[in-house]
Amino acid sequence: MKFSVERAILLKALGHTQSVVERRNTIPILSNILLDATKEGVLRLTATDMEIAVVEEVPGVQVARPGRTTAPAATLYEIVRKLPDGAVIELDHTGGDAPLKLRAGKFNTTLQVLPVEDFPSMTEGALPHAFKLEAAKLRGMIDRTRFAISTEETRYYLNGIYLHVAESEGRKVLRAAATDGHRLARVEEELPEGAGAMPGVIIPRKTVNELRKLAEETRDEIEIRLSDTKISFRIGPVTLTSKLIDGTFPDYERVIPRGNDKVLEVAKQPFAEAVGRVASISSERSRPVKLSLDRNHLLLTASSAETGQAQEELDEDVVSYAAAPIEIGFQARYLADITDQVGDMLRFRFSDGSAPTVVQDAGDDAALYVLMPMRV
C-alpha cells in the first residue's frame, strides 16, 4: 500500500475515527486504525473498540499502490496533527511485518503495524429498518436528553438514550428518553418515513457522544439503519455503527405526573442566573436549592453549614404563579441541565413539595422533563 494525501484531509478523517479507540486496551489490535487505499483513489479509515466502529471514506487520494494495513491510531493522529499546514503526507507499507513509512517534506518516521487479519469487523449483519432524520433534529434530540443518561453501571439499561416509536395525541412520533432515576428527559419529533416498524432500542452513552460530535458537522439528513442489536448512522462520508444495549428500558410514562396543577412560569435567564448565584454558597456536590413560591413571587435559597446562607428573590416582572404557596427543593445542577436546553421561558408543574415535578419549555411542548425533589 502506498498513497499520498493532504494533511488537512487526513487529520479531519483521523479526528473522526481515532476518538472511538480506547487508550488502555488489553487487545493490541484495537489500538490500531485500519487504512484501506483503493485503486479508485479512495482511502477508507476504520476504528473500533468492539462496541462502536467508525468508518470514513476519503476520496481524491493519490494511490500509487492499493492495499491495506493497520497503524497505531493515537500515534498516527498526533504525528499528523503536529505536521505543518499544507503538508502532503505519504504513507508506504510494503506488506507483511514491514513497518509503515510516513513522509512529509523533510520529516519521516516508521510505525509498527499489526496484521490486517486480526482487525475485527463490526459492520456485518442486516439492518432492516431504515429512515432519515435531519441533522438539526437529531442534535436536538440528543442535547435535550443525554444529560439525564445514568452513569451507574449496575443499571446498565439506563446507560443510554431510548429511541422508539410512541403515541402522542393520537399520532405516532419518534421519541427519545433518558433517565438516571432522579430525573427524566423525553423529547419527540415527527415520525420519519420508514421508522414506523422499528423496535425500541437503547443507544449507549459513548455512541451518543460520538454521534453528537459527527452530527455537528453537517446540515444534511442523517441516514439511520438498525436492527434489534445494532444501529448505524451515515453522516456524509462517515458511518458510525454501534451495538445496542441489551436490556429493557423501564416504562418511564408511569413516572410522569398527570395531575400537577400548580403552574409556575419564569423567565429562563434570570432564573438560571439566580440558581447559579445561590448555589455557589454550597460546596456540596448536590448543591440543593429551595424554591419558595407565593403569588407571582419566587424566593431561591441555599445554605451550607460551613459558609452560611444565600437567597435571591424573583418577582412578577419575571415570575407568573397564581396557585397556593409551596416550598420544594432540587439539585442546582439538575435545574441548570434543563435550563440549558430550553428557550426564553420555563414552565414548572408542581403537585406538592415532595412529589415529582414536570418541567417544560413554555414555548415548545416537544420536550418534557421530570425532576424528583430533594429535602432541603
C-alpha positions in Angstrom: 0.0 0.0 0.0 1.3 3.4 -0.9 -0.6 6.7 -1.1 -0.3 10.4 -0.5 -2.9 12.8 0.9 -3.1 16.4 2.1 -2.5 16.8 5.9 -5.8 18.7 6.5 -7.9 15.9 4.8 -6.2 13.1 6.7 -6.3 15.0 10.0 -10.0 15.5 9.8 -10.7 11.8 9.0 -8.4 10.7 11.8 -10.1 13.0 14.2 -13.5 11.4 13.4 -12.2 7.8 13.7 -9.5 7.6 16.3 -11.7 9.1 19.0 -13.5 5.8 19.4 -10.3 3.9 20.2 -9.8 3.2 23.9 -6.4 4.4 25.1 -6.0 1.5 27.5 -6.6 -1.7 25.5 -5.8 -5.2 26.5 -6.3 -6.3 22.9 -3.4 -4.6 20.9 -5.2 -4.5 17.5 -8.0 -2.3 19.0 -5.4 0.4 19.5 -4.9 0.5 15.7 -6.7 2.1 12.9 -7.3 0.2 9.6 -6.2 2.0 6.5 -7.5 0.7 3.1 -6.4 2.5 0.0 -8.3 1.5 -3.1 -7.4 1.7 -6.8 -10.3 4.1 -7.3 -8.4 6.7 -5.2 -10.5 6.3 -2.0 -8.9 5.9 1.4 -11.1 4.1 3.9 -10.2 4.5 7.6 -11.8 2.2 10.3 -11.5 2.3 14.0 -13.4 0.2 16.6 -13.5 -0.7 20.3 -15.7 -3.7 19.6 -18.8 -1.8 20.7 -18.6 1.1 18.2 -17.0 1.3 14.8 -16.4 4.4 12.7 -15.6 4.2 9.0 -14.8 7.3 6.9 -14.2 7.3 3.2 -11.8 10.0 1.9 -12.0 10.4 -1.9 -9.3 12.1 -4.1 -6.3 10.3 -2.6 -3.3 9.7 -4.8 -3.0 5.9 -4.6 0.2 4.6 -6.1 -0.3 1.1 -4.7 -3.6 -0.1 -3.4 -3.6 -2.2 -0.2 -4.5 -2.4 3.5 -2.6 -2.1 6.7 -3.1 -1.0 10.3 -1.3 1.7 12.3 -1.4 2.9 15.9 -4.3 5.3 16.0 -3.2 7.7 18.7 0.4 8.0 17.4 -0.6 8.5 13.8 -3.1 11.2 14.8 -0.5 13.0 17.0 2.1 13.0 14.2 -0.4 14.3 11.6 -1.7 16.9 14.0 1.8 18.3 14.6 2.8 18.4 10.9 2.6 21.9 9.3 -0.4 23.1 7.4 -0.3 22.4 3.7 2.0 19.3 4.1 1.5 16.4 1.8 1.8 13.1 3.7 3.0 9.9 2.0 2.3 6.6 3.7 4.0 3.5 2.3 3.7 -0.1 3.5 5.5 -2.9 1.6 3.5 -5.7 3.2 3.8 -8.3 5.9 5.6 -7.2 9.1 7.4 -4.4 7.5 6.9 -1.0 9.2 4.6 1.7 7.8 6.7 4.5 6.5 5.4 8.1 6.8 7.0 11.0 5.0 6.0 14.7 4.9 8.6 17.1 3.5 11.8 16.6 5.4 10.1 14.6 8.2 10.0 10.9 8.1 9.2 8.1 10.6 8.2 4.5 10.8 5.2 2.9 12.6 4.8 -0.7 13.7 1.8 -2.4 12.1 -0.3 -5.3 13.2 -1.9 -7.9 10.9 -4.9 -6.8 8.9 -6.5 -10.2 9.5 -6.6 -9.5 13.3 -8.7 -6.3 12.8 -12.3 -7.1 13.8 -15.3 -6.3 11.7 -18.4 -4.8 13.2 -20.2 -3.7 10.1 -21.6 -7.1 9.1 -25.2 -8.1 9.5 -28.5 -6.9 8.2 -30.1 -3.7 9.4 -33.7 -4.0 8.1 -35.1 -0.7 9.4 -34.0 2.5 7.7 -35.1 6.1 7.8 -33.6 9.6 7.6 -33.6 12.4 10.1 -32.4 16.0 9.7 -29.1 16.6 11.5 -30.6 19.5 13.4 -33.4 17.4 14.7 -31.1 14.6 15.7 -28.8 17.1 17.5 -31.8 18.5 19.3 -33.0 15.1 20.5 -29.5 14.2 21.8 -28.9 17.6 23.5 -32.3 17.6 25.3 -31.9 14.0 26.7 -28.3 12.9 27.1 -27.7 14.9 30.3 -30.2 12.5 32.0 -28.4 9.3 31.0 -27.4 7.3 34.0 -23.7 6.6 34.7 -24.5 3.9 37.2 -23.1 0.8 35.6 -25.1 -1.6 37.6 -28.3 -0.2 36.0 -26.8 -0.7 32.5 -30.2 -0.5 30.8 -30.2 3.2 31.8 -26.8 3.9 30.3 -28.1 5.3 27.0 -30.9 7.0 25.2 -34.1 5.0 24.5 -35.1 5.7 20.9 -38.6 4.3 20.0 -41.9 4.9 18.3 -44.7 6.2 20.6 -48.2 7.6 20.5 -48.7 11.3 21.2 -52.1 12.9 20.9 -53.4 10.3 18.5 -50.4 10.2 16.2 -47.2 8.3 16.1 -43.9 10.1 16.9 -40.2 9.3 17.2 -39.3 9.7 20.8 -36.0 9.7 22.7 -35.9 9.3 26.5 -33.2 9.1 29.2 -33.3 8.8 32.9 -31.0 8.2 35.9 -33.7 7.7 38.4 -33.6 11.2 39.7 -34.7 13.0 36.5 -36.3 12.1 33.2 -35.8 13.7 29.8 -38.2 13.0 27.0 -38.3 14.6 23.6 -40.2 13.8 20.4 -40.1 14.6 16.7 -42.4 13.7 13.8 -42.1 10.1 12.8 -39.8 9.8 9.8 -40.9 7.8 6.8 -39.7 4.2 7.3 -39.4 4.3 11.1 -42.9 3.1 11.9 -41.9 -0.6 12.4 -38.6 0.0 14.1 -38.0 -1.7 17.5 -37.3 0.4 20.6 -33.6 0.5 21.1 -31.2 1.8 23.7 -28.2 3.7 22.2 -25.2 3.6 24.5 -23.8 6.8 26.1 -20.4 6.6 24.3 -22.2 6.2 20.9 -24.5 9.1 21.7 -21.5 11.3 22.4 -19.6 10.3 19.3 -22.7 10.7 17.2 -23.3 14.2 18.6 -19.8 15.3 17.5 -20.2 14.0 14.0 -23.7 15.4 13.6 -22.3 18.9 14.4 -20.5 18.9 11.1 -23.5 18.6 8.8 -26.8 20.2 8.0 -27.9 17.3 5.7 -30.1 14.4 6.6 -28.6 11.6 8.5 -29.4 8.0 7.4 -30.2 5.7 10.3 -30.4 1.9 9.9 -31.0 -0.5 12.8 -31.9 -4.0 13.9 -32.6 -5.4 17.4 -28.9 -5.5 18.3 -27.1 -2.9 16.1 -27.6 0.7 14.8 -25.7 2.7 12.2 -25.6 6.4 11.3 -24.5 7.6 7.9 -23.2 11.2 8.2 -21.8 12.3 4.9 -18.6 10.2 4.3 -18.7 8.8 7.8 -20.6 5.7 9.0 -20.9 5.1 12.8 -22.0 1.6 13.7 -22.8 0.6 17.3 -24.0 -2.3 19.3 -27.2 -1.6 21.3 -27.7 -2.1 25.0 -29.2 -5.5 25.5 -31.8 -4.6 28.1 -35.3 -3.4 28.7 -35.8 0.3 29.3 -38.3 1.0 32.1 -41.9 2.2 31.5 -41.0 5.8 32.0 -44.5 7.0 31.3 -45.6 5.8 34.7 -43.4 8.3 36.5 -44.7 11.3 34.5 -47.2 13.1 36.8 -50.6 13.9 35.1 -52.3 15.9 37.8 -49.8 18.6 38.8 -52.0 21.7 38.9 -49.6 24.4 40.4 -48.1 26.1 37.5 -45.0 28.4 37.6 -43.7 30.2 34.5 -40.4 32.0 34.9 -38.0 33.7 32.5 -35.1 31.4 31.9 -32.2 33.7 32.1 -32.9 35.4 35.4 -33.9 32.1 36.9 -30.8 30.3 35.7 -28.5 33.1 36.9 -30.2 33.2 40.3 -29.9 29.4 40.8 -26.2 29.7 40.0 -25.6 32.5 42.4 -27.4 31.0 45.4 -25.9 27.5 44.8 -22.4 28.9 44.9 -22.7 29.2 48.7 -22.5 25.4 48.9 -19.6 23.1 48.2 -21.8 20.0 48.3 -21.9 18.1 45.0 -25.7 18.0 45.1 -25.9 21.8 45.9 -29.6 21.8 46.9 -31.7 24.9 46.1 -35.1 25.6 47.7 -37.8 27.2 45.7 -40.4 29.1 47.9 -43.4 30.2 45.8 -46.1 32.6 46.5 -48.3 34.7 44.2 -46.0 36.0 41.4 -43.1 35.7 43.7 -40.2 33.2 43.9 -37.6 33.0 46.6 -34.5 30.8 45.9 -32.5 29.7 48.9 -29.4 27.6 49.5 -27.4 27.1 52.7 -24.2 25.5 53.8 -23.0 24.5 57.3 -19.6 25.9 56.5 -20.3 29.1 54.7 -23.8 30.2 55.6 -26.9 31.0 53.5 -27.7 32.7 50.2 -31.0 33.8 48.8 -32.4 35.7 45.9 -36.0 36.9 45.1 -37.6 37.0 41.7 -40.8 39.0 41.3 -43.7 39.4 38.9 -41.6 41.0 36.2 -40.1 37.5 35.5 -42.4 35.2 37.5 -46.0 34.1 36.9 -47.6 32.0 39.7 -51.2 32.1 40.9 -51.5 28.8 42.9 -51.2 28.1 46.6 -47.8 28.7 48.3 -45.3 25.8 48.0 -41.8 25.0 49.0 -39.7 22.5 47.1 -36.0 21.7 46.7 -33.9 20.5 43.7 -30.3 19.9 42.8 -28.9 23.1 41.3 -27.1 21.0 38.6 -30.3 19.3 37.6 -32.0 22.7 37.2 -29.1 24.0 35.2 -29.1 21.0 32.8 -32.7 21.7 31.9 -32.5 25.5 31.6 -29.5 24.9 29.2 -31.9 23.2 26.8 -35.0 25.5 26.8 -35.9 28.8 25.2 -36.9 32.0 26.9 -39.5 30.8 29.4 -39.6 27.8 31.7 -42.9 26.2 32.9 -42.9 24.1 36.1 -45.9 22.0 37.1 -46.0 21.1 40.8 -48.2 18.9 43.0 -46.6 19.4 46.4 -43.2 19.7 47.9 -42.4 16.0 47.8 -43.9 14.9 44.5 -42.2 14.7 41.1 -42.3 18.0 39.1 -42.8 18.4 35.4 -40.7 21.0 33.6 -41.1 22.2 30.0 -40.1 24.9 27.7 -43.2 27.2 27.8 -43.0 27.7 24.1 -42.3 24.2 23.0 -44.1 21.0 24.1 -41.8 18.7 22.2 -39.6 18.2 25.2 -40.7 17.2 28.7 -38.6 16.8 31.9 -39.4 15.2 35.2 -37.4 16.2 38.3 -37.5 14.4 41.7 -37.4 16.9 44.5 -34.9 16.6 47.4 -35.3 17.6 51.0 -33.7 20.9 51.9 
